Amino acid sequence: MLTTEAIDSLFDAELPEPSHWESLYPPRNLPPSAIVTRFGPSPTGFLHTGGVYVATLGKNLAHHSGGSYFIRIEDTDQAREVPGSREQFARAFKYFCIESDENDSNSKWGPYEQSKRERIYHTYARELLRTDRAYLCFCTREELAQMTEEQNAAKVQTGYYGSWARCRHFSQTEVMSRLEAGKTYAIRFRSPDGPPQGSPRRVEFIDLIRGRIEHQDNVNDIVLLKGSDQTPRLPTYHFAHVVDDTLMRVNVVLRGEEWISSVPVHLQLFNALGFSPTPYAHIAPLMKFDGASRRKLSKRKDNEADVAYYIDSGYPSGAVLHYLRGLANSRFAEMTFAESASAALSLSDCGVAGPIFDLVKLESISREFIAQLPIDEALEALLTWARENDPELATVVTGNLPLVHRIFANERQPGVQRKDLAKWNEFRERYGLYFQELFPPVSDPTDPRFAPVKPDMVVKLAQSFADSYRHEDDKEAWFEQIRSLASDHGFAPTAGQYKKNPENFAGSIGHVSNAIRIALTGLTTSPDLFLVADNLGEEGVLRRVRALTNVPSDHVEP
């Protein structure tokens, strides 16, 4: 063990003692039952849908208990930081209403980026060195890689432990000679009792979701502070979160179940630092069917694993959050959207098996959510999405607000309610036909979509329909015009009559309806024709139908 003087010389002479930080971050003045949770994304990639899932649950627990929820950016792995990830985080936090209650300007428990808490970690690393619970490791990356190869060849557990922990038992003379030679070093944790003797040690702990868990104890001398040649000199996740969760007064840590195997080393660190362990609740991961098997929702394989997919596509955040709450516990799925958004979650609601994330189910929920939005809210949500993702559509919608309002109103009528939209990027495809700026008129009677109606008949139907058109408010009265049009031009009033005696008719009423449908929408299948006409208005209907009547006669084949 190094002398205190030698240890202190490795750090800034002005580095505070632990008591300084513990007085700077006092216990929170909250009710005894209040829960303080944190969400700790790492900017080494995009935010996973599972991250929104965990953050949503954490925020719910905190707020319904009178506690606090905060976001702490865990940016200690700066070599792997992805440019733009922090901006994506901020966008996602806002969109999904999981923004932090606390930040550096309104709270005394910051900073909220780990890279800005460097001196705190140095204090506690120094303390572990002083108490011989840590030591200096001079192994190079190449030496560690070679060690791993040898362990794999010998078919033994990989890691830095036992006889493989080459620097653990260096004398003070051996350490000082390396320091004087300018060797770089990391600071490693000295795991209790050294290498395992006989059967591996076991440890038990309580998980707030899973109950009592027994696991093999940690024997690895993990890295606490990274290489001394790095600036800033930052800790590993294991060390940083134990220090931060304690000082920031977190009292429930929600995180993915992949961290269960790390609990033993975390408990060792709490003990070595003299801290009370923070209770853990390990959330089961979101799963997906892949053929007949199940697998985790994957960043590499699944678009829906990236939260940007939902933002860019325009899924309403309320629909996504409702679905995620339902995955945590099925009772939320049975609630109305408003009830789900305001109901309290209990950790006992959460299962230990990973719930299946089904994009088809989410889309169904999202259709229902959009259909239930008040018209003004739906319009504002559409515009908010379009301004960022489809500026042309935003301009068109802004210039046609009465029309858009009428479209939404018509589709919310009792007995008519349609659920065509699951996300806002579908608006152009579903409703673009109503806007002159987005809909090229169908002006060619030879268009194959009119088949089997001949081009000259297409023109006649369009002319007659326009000449006699009445913009009726009653659906039956409106469709009576189609029946009269069919009868006037020799079409059978029903498909059955036409099929029975095709030689007696020019076609069936369905062919006439199709011709008018194509003229109005450009589609062979569309929403209800009466609804289309009502949305277009009389002027819009006539403009589109008459586009087929302005064709020179020599361009129309009989």
RASULFEN-V220111 format. One record per residue. N is the residue number from 1. RES is the residue in three letters. PSI is psi in whole degrees, -180 to 180 (* if undefined). Layout:
((N | RES | PSI) (N | RES | PSI))
This chain:
((1 | MET | 136) (2 | LEU | 156) (3 | THR | 159) (4 | THR | -39) (5 | GLU | -44) (6 | ALA | -41) (7 | ILE | -49) (8 | ASP | -29) (9 | SER | -15) (10 | LEU | -10) (11 | PHE | 167) (12 | ASP | 133) (13 | ALA | -24) (14 | GLU | 10) (15 | LEU | 127) (16 | PRO | 163) (17 | GLU | 163) (18 | PRO | -35) (19 | SER | -31) (20 | HIS | -49) (21 | TRP | -36) (22 | GLU | -26) (23 | SER | -29) (24 | LEU | -30) (25 | TYR | 77) (26 | PRO | 166) (27 | PRO | 149) (28 | ARG | 145) (29 | ASN | 78) (30 | LEU | 160) (31 | PRO | 153) (32 | PRO | -32) (33 | SER | 1) (34 | ALA | 141) (35 | ILE | 132) (36 | VAL | 119) (37 | THR | 160) (38 | ARG | 151) (39 | PHE | 127) (40 | GLY | 75) (41 | PRO | 149) (42 | SER | 130) (43 | PRO | 38) (44 | THR | 9) (45 | GLY | -179) (46 | PHE | 162) (47 | LEU | 126) (48 | HIS | 148) (49 | THR | -34) (50 | GLY | -29) (51 | GLY | -43) (52 | VAL | -39) (53 | TYR | -52) (54 | VAL | -44) (55 | ALA | -39) (56 | THR | -44) (57 | LEU | -42) (58 | GLY | -42) (59 | LYS | -39) (60 | ASN | -48) (61 | LEU | -46) (62 | ALA | -49) (63 | HIS | -37) (64 | HIS | -9) (65 | SER | 0) (66 | GLY | 22) (67 | GLY | -148) (68 | SER | 147) (69 | TYR | 133) (70 | PHE | 162) (71 | ILE | 131) (72 | ARG | 115) (73 | ILE | 119) (74 | GLU | 84) (75 | ASP | 40) (76 | THR | -19) (77 | ASP | 71) (78 | GLN | -22) (79 | ALA | -26) (80 | ARG | 8) (81 | GLU | 135) (82 | VAL | 123) (83 | PRO | 137) (84 | GLY | -9) (85 | SER | -37) (86 | ARG | -39) (87 | GLU | -38) (88 | GLN | -39) (89 | PHE | -52) (90 | ALA | -41) (91 | ARG | -45) (92 | ALA | -41) (93 | PHE | -44) (94 | LYS | -45) (95 | TYR | -42) (96 | PHE | 13) (97 | CYS | 40) (98 | ILE | 30) (99 | GLU | 153) (100 | SER | 142) (101 | ASP | -24) (102 | GLU | 151) (103 | ASN | -180) (104 | ASP | -21) (105 | SER | -16) (106 | ASN | 7) (107 | SER | 151) (108 | LYS | 1) (109 | TRP | 10) (110 | GLY | -172) (111 | PRO | 162) (112 | TYR | 19) (113 | GLU | 128) (114 | GLN | -30) (115 | SER | -19) (116 | LYS | 4) (117 | ARG | 23) (118 | GLU | -45) (119 | ARG | -32) (120 | ILE | -47) (121 | TYR | -37) (122 | HIS | -39) (123 | THR | -47) (124 | TYR | -27) (125 | ALA | -43) (126 | ARG | -40) (127 | GLU | -39) (128 | LEU | -34) (129 | LEU | -42) (130 | ARG | -34) (131 | THR | 12) (132 | ASP | 27) (133 | ARG | 7) (134 | ALA | 163) (135 | TYR | 167) (136 | LEU | 137) (137 | CYS | 124) (138 | PHE | 7) (139 | CYS | 136) (140 | THR | 167) (141 | ARG | -39) (142 | GLU | -41) (143 | GLU | -39) (144 | LEU | -38) (145 | ALA | -41) (146 | GLN | -40) (147 | MET | -44) (148 | THR | -40) (149 | GLU | -43) (150 | GLU | -39) (151 | GLN | -42) (152 | ASN | -40) (153 | ALA | -36) (154 | ALA | -4) (155 | LYS | 47) (156 | VAL | 166) (157 | GLN | 133) (158 | THR | 155) (159 | GLY | -180) (160 | TYR | 93) (161 | TYR | 163) (162 | GLY | -135) (163 | SER | -15) (164 | TRP | -17) (165 | ALA | 79) (166 | ARG | -29) (167 | CYS | -5) (168 | ARG | -38) (169 | HIS | 18) (170 | PHE | 141) (171 | SER | 169) (172 | GLN | -37) (173 | THR | -44) (174 | GLU | -40) (175 | VAL | -47) (176 | MET | -36) (177 | SER | -37) (178 | ARG | -39) (179 | LEU | -43) (180 | GLU | -25) (181 | ALA | -1) (182 | GLY | 20) (183 | LYS | 138) (184 | THR | 157) (185 | TYR | 156) (186 | ALA | 164) (187 | ILE | 123) (188 | ARG | 150) (189 | PHE | 137) (190 | ARG | 99) (191 | SER | 147) (192 | PRO | 140) (193 | ASP | 8) (194 | GLY | -150) (195 | PRO | 156) (196 | PRO | 144) (197 | GLN | 120) (198 | GLY | -132) (199 | SER | 142) (200 | PRO | 143) (201 | ARG | 151) (202 | ARG | 152) (203 | VAL | 146) (204 | GLU | 145) (205 | PHE | 163) (206 | ILE | 125) (207 | ASP | 135) (208 | LEU | -13) (209 | ILE | -42) (210 | ARG | -9) (211 | GLY | -149) (212 | ARG | 132) (213 | ILE | 136) (214 | GLU | 137) (215 | HIS | 153) (216 | GLN | 135) (217 | ASP | 161) (218 | ASN | 137) (219 | VAL | -5) (220 | ASN | 140) (221 | ASP | 85) (222 | ILE | 158) (223 | VAL | 134) (224 | LEU | -56) (225 | LEU | 136) (226 | LYS | -175) (227 | GLY | 141) (228 | SER | -11) (229 | ASP | 2) (230 | GLN | 145) (231 | THR | 123) (232 | PRO | 160) (233 | ARG | 107) (234 | LEU | 162) (235 | PRO | 173) (236 | THR | 166) (237 | TYR | -44) (238 | HIS | -50) (239 | PHE | -46) (240 | ALA | -44) (241 | HIS | -32) (242 | VAL | -45) (243 | VAL | -49) (244 | ASP | -45) (245 | ASP | -34) (246 | THR | -51) (247 | LEU | -32) (248 | MET | 2) (249 | ARG | 39) (250 | VAL | 136) (251 | ASN | 1) (252 | VAL | 123) (253 | VAL | 113) (254 | LEU | 129) (255 | ARG | 170) (256 | GLY | 155) (257 | GLU | -14) (258 | GLU | -15) (259 | TRP | -2) (260 | ILE | -41) (261 | SER | -15) (262 | SER | -9) (263 | VAL | -42) (264 | PRO | -44) (265 | VAL | -33) (266 | HIS | -39) (267 | LEU | -37) (268 | GLN | -41) (269 | LEU | -44) (270 | PHE | -46) (271 | ASN | -45) (272 | ALA | -33) (273 | LEU | -7) (274 | GLY | 23) (275 | PHE | 152) (276 | SER | 133) (277 | PRO | 139) (278 | THR | 132) (279 | PRO | 141) (280 | TYR | 145) (281 | ALA | 110) (282 | HIS | 118) (283 | ILE | 135) (284 | ALA | 143) (285 | PRO | 155) (286 | LEU | 134) (287 | MET | 169) (288 | LYS | 143) (289 | PHE | 134) (290 | ASP | 91) (291 | GLY | -128) (292 | ALA | -6) (293 | SER | 168) (294 | ARG | 145) (295 | ARG | 166) (296 | LYS | 145) (297 | LEU | 124) (298 | SER | 134) (299 | LYS | -36) (300 | ARG | -27) (301 | LYS | -25) (302 | ASP | 121) (303 | ASN | -37) (304 | GLU | -4) (305 | ALA | -19) (306 | ASP | 122) (307 | VAL | -22) (308 | ALA | -27) (309 | TYR | -42) (310 | TYR | -38) (311 | ILE | -48) (312 | ASP | -35) (313 | SER | -24) (314 | GLY | 29) (315 | TYR | 130) (316 | PRO | 134) (317 | SER | -35) (318 | GLY | -36) (319 | ALA | -43) (320 | VAL | -44) (321 | LEU | -38) (322 | HIS | -44) (323 | TYR | -43) (324 | LEU | -40) (325 | ARG | -37) (326 | GLY | -30) (327 | LEU | -33) (328 | ALA | -41) (329 | ASN | 132) (330 | SER | -21) (331 | ARG | -28) (332 | PHE | -33) (333 | ALA | -25) (334 | GLU | -9) (335 | MET | 163) (336 | THR | 167) (337 | PHE | -42) (338 | ALA | -42) (339 | GLU | -44) (340 | SER | -41) (341 | ALA | -25) (342 | SER | -7) (343 | ALA | 149) (344 | ALA | 140) (345 | LEU | 145) (346 | SER | 145) (347 | LEU | -25) (348 | SER | -16) (349 | ASP | -24) (350 | CYS | 133) (351 | GLY | 173) (352 | VAL | -9) (353 | ALA | 138) (354 | GLY | 126) (355 | PRO | 150) (356 | ILE | 123) (357 | PHE | 116) (358 | ASP | 108) (359 | LEU | -33) (360 | VAL | -42) (361 | LYS | -42) (362 | LEU | -42) (363 | GLU | -38) (364 | SER | -44) (365 | ILE | -41) (366 | SER | -37) (367 | ARG | -44) (368 | GLU | -40) (369 | PHE | -48) (370 | ILE | -39) (371 | ALA | -27) (372 | GLN | -8) (373 | LEU | 135) (374 | PRO | 149) (375 | ILE | -46) (376 | ASP | -36) (377 | GLU | -41) (378 | ALA | -43) (379 | LEU | -43) (380 | GLU | -40) (381 | ALA | -41) (382 | LEU | -46) (383 | LEU | -41) (384 | THR | -45) (385 | TRP | -46) (386 | ALA | -37) (387 | ARG | -33) (388 | GLU | -33) (389 | ASN | -20) (390 | ASP | 76) (391 | PRO | -36) (392 | GLU | -45) (393 | LEU | -40) (394 | ALA | -42) (395 | THR | -43) (396 | VAL | -46) (397 | VAL | -44) (398 | THR | -35) (399 | GLY | -6) (400 | ASN | 42) (401 | LEU | -42) (402 | PRO | -39) (403 | LEU | -45) (404 | VAL | -41) (405 | HIS | -41) (406 | ARG | -39) (407 | ILE | -49) (408 | PHE | -39) (409 | ALA | -44) (410 | ASN | -36) (411 | GLU | -4) (412 | ARG | 8) (413 | GLN | 143) (414 | PRO | 134) (415 | GLY | -8) (416 | VAL | -21) (417 | GLN | 117) (418 | ARG | 155) (419 | LYS | 60) (420 | ASP | -24) (421 | LEU | 125) (422 | ALA | -21) (423 | LYS | 158) (424 | TRP | -22) (425 | ASN | -5) (426 | GLU | -9) (427 | PHE | -45) (428 | ARG | -47) (429 | GLU | -42) (430 | ARG | -37) (431 | TYR | -1) (432 | GLY | -25) (433 | LEU | -18) (434 | TYR | -10) (435 | PHE | 127) (436 | GLN | -37) (437 | GLU | -22) (438 | LEU | -9) (439 | PHE | 111) (440 | PRO | 123) (441 | PRO | 145) (442 | VAL | 107) (443 | SER | 2) (444 | ASP | 108) (445 | PRO | -12) (446 | THR | 2) (447 | ASP | 128) (448 | PRO | -16) (449 | ARG | -21) (450 | PHE | -15) (451 | ALA | 141) (452 | PRO | 9) (453 | VAL | 130) (454 | LYS | 154) (455 | PRO | -40) (456 | ASP | -33) (457 | MET | -35) (458 | VAL | -45) (459 | VAL | -42) (460 | LYS | -44) (461 | LEU | -43) (462 | ALA | -42) (463 | GLN | -47) (464 | SER | -42) (465 | PHE | -44) (466 | ALA | -41) (467 | ASP | -33) (468 | SER | 8) (469 | TYR | 136) (470 | ARG | 128) (471 | HIS | 82) (472 | GLU | 148) (473 | ASP | -18) (474 | ASP | 132) (475 | LYS | -45) (476 | GLU | -42) (477 | ALA | -37) (478 | TRP | -44) (479 | PHE | -21) (480 | GLU | -28) (481 | GLN | -37) (482 | ILE | -40) (483 | ARG | -44) (484 | SER | -42) (485 | LEU | -43) (486 | ALA | -45) (487 | SER | -43) (488 | ASP | -28) (489 | HIS | 17) (490 | GLY | 25) (491 | PHE | 146) (492 | ALA | 141) (493 | PRO | -17) (494 | THR | 157) (495 | ALA | -33) (496 | GLY | -44) (497 | GLN | -39) (498 | TYR | -42) (499 | LYS | -35) (500 | LYS | -41) (501 | ASN | 67) (502 | PRO | -27) (503 | GLU | -16) (504 | ASN | -6) (505 | PHE | 158) (506 | ALA | -16) (507 | GLY | -165) (508 | SER | 168) (509 | ILE | -28) (510 | GLY | -34) (511 | HIS | -36) (512 | VAL | -46) (513 | SER | -40) (514 | ASN | -40) (515 | ALA | -44) (516 | ILE | -39) (517 | ARG | -45) (518 | ILE | -39) (519 | ALA | -38) (520 | LEU | -32) (521 | THR | -17) (522 | GLY | 6) (523 | LEU | 150) (524 | THR | -16) (525 | THR | 140) (526 | SER | 175) (527 | PRO | 169) (528 | ASP | 130) (529 | LEU | -39) (530 | PHE | -41) (531 | LEU | -40) (532 | VAL | -47) (533 | ALA | -40) (534 | ASP | -40) (535 | ASN | -40) (536 | LEU | -32) (537 | GLY | 162) (538 | GLU | -45) (539 | GLU | -42) (540 | GLY | -40) (541 | VAL | -50) (542 | LEU | -39) (543 | ARG | -43) (544 | ARG | -42) (545 | VAL | -40) (546 | ARG | -15) (547 | ALA | -25) (548 | LEU | -12) (549 | THR | -8) (550 | ASN | 37) (551 | VAL | 126) (552 | PRO | 141) (553 | SER | -30) (554 | ASP | -6) (555 | HIS | -3) (556 | VAL | 120) (557 | GLU | 137) (558 | PRO | *))
